[in-house]
Amino acid sequence: MSSLFYIEKLGKLCAQIDAEFATIFPLDNKFHRRCFRRLQRAYIEARYSEHYEITVEELAYLEGEVQKLKELVERVCLGRIG
């Protein structure tokens, strides 16, 4: 499976467990789509390519989405095991 689509596939699987997962990393505008693509590419390119670039604004946005994801995962998991 292409690593570029792996994050999207995981998101869809998570949304089957809880629909709120579909609200994280929205692709509703150009900036959000660009940021998500940078996140997808970061796994390989940030480690192995000196040409990978991300802006402070993109990084700040992604940091916020990752924090939302972390909190949602914690809430859903605790709800399922607790």
MOCOR-V237096 format. One record per residue. N is the residue number from 1. RES is the residue in three letters. SS is DSSP state (H for helix, E for strand, L for the rest). PHI is phi in radians with two decimals (none if undefined). Layout:
N_RES_SS_PHI ; N_RES_SS_PHI
//
This chain:
1_MET_L_none ; 2_SER_L_-1.12 ; 3_SER_H_-1.12 ; 4_LEU_H_-1.17 ; 5_PHE_H_-1.81 ; 6_TYR_H_-1.09 ; 7_ILE_H_-1.12 ; 8_GLU_H_-1.09 ; 9_LYS_H_-1.10 ; 10_LEU_H_-1.06 ; 11_GLY_H_-1.05 ; 12_LYS_H_-1.17 ; 13_LEU_H_-1.13 ; 14_CYS_H_-1.13 ; 15_ALA_H_-1.14 ; 16_GLN_H_-1.24 ; 17_ILE_H_-1.45 ; 18_ASP_L_-2.60 ; 19_ALA_H_-1.06 ; 20_GLU_H_-1.12 ; 21_PHE_H_-1.03 ; 22_ALA_H_-1.20 ; 23_THR_H_-1.52 ; 24_ILE_L_-1.56 ; 25_PHE_L_1.00 ; 26_PRO_L_-1.12 ; 27_LEU_L_-1.98 ; 28_ASP_L_-1.50 ; 29_ASN_L_-2.63 ; 30_LYS_H_-1.05 ; 31_PHE_H_-1.08 ; 32_HIS_H_-1.09 ; 33_ARG_H_-1.12 ; 34_ARG_H_-1.09 ; 35_CYS_H_-1.09 ; 36_PHE_H_-1.11 ; 37_ARG_H_-1.12 ; 38_ARG_H_-1.11 ; 39_LEU_H_-1.10 ; 40_GLN_H_-1.03 ; 41_ARG_H_-1.34 ; 42_ALA_H_-1.07 ; 43_TYR_H_-0.95 ; 44_ILE_H_-1.64 ; 45_GLU_H_-1.17 ; 46_ALA_H_-1.16 ; 47_ARG_H_-1.55 ; 48_TYR_H_-2.02 ; 49_SER_L_-2.14 ; 50_GLU_L_-1.32 ; 51_HIS_L_-1.67 ; 52_TYR_L_-1.17 ; 53_GLU_L_-2.34 ; 54_ILE_L_-2.58 ; 55_THR_L_-1.49 ; 56_VAL_H_-1.05 ; 57_GLU_H_-1.11 ; 58_GLU_H_-1.13 ; 59_LEU_H_-1.11 ; 60_ALA_H_-1.11 ; 61_TYR_H_-1.08 ; 62_LEU_H_-1.10 ; 63_GLU_H_-1.04 ; 64_GLY_H_-1.11 ; 65_GLU_H_-1.18 ; 66_VAL_H_-1.12 ; 67_GLN_H_-1.10 ; 68_LYS_H_-1.07 ; 69_LEU_H_-1.09 ; 70_LYS_H_-1.02 ; 71_GLU_H_-1.15 ; 72_LEU_H_-1.18 ; 73_VAL_H_-1.03 ; 74_GLU_H_-1.06 ; 75_ARG_H_-1.11 ; 76_VAL_H_-1.15 ; 77_CYS_H_-1.12 ; 78_LEU_H_-1.11 ; 79_GLY_H_-1.14 ; 80_ARG_H_-1.40 ; 81_ILE_H_-1.71 ; 82_GLY_L_-1.74
//
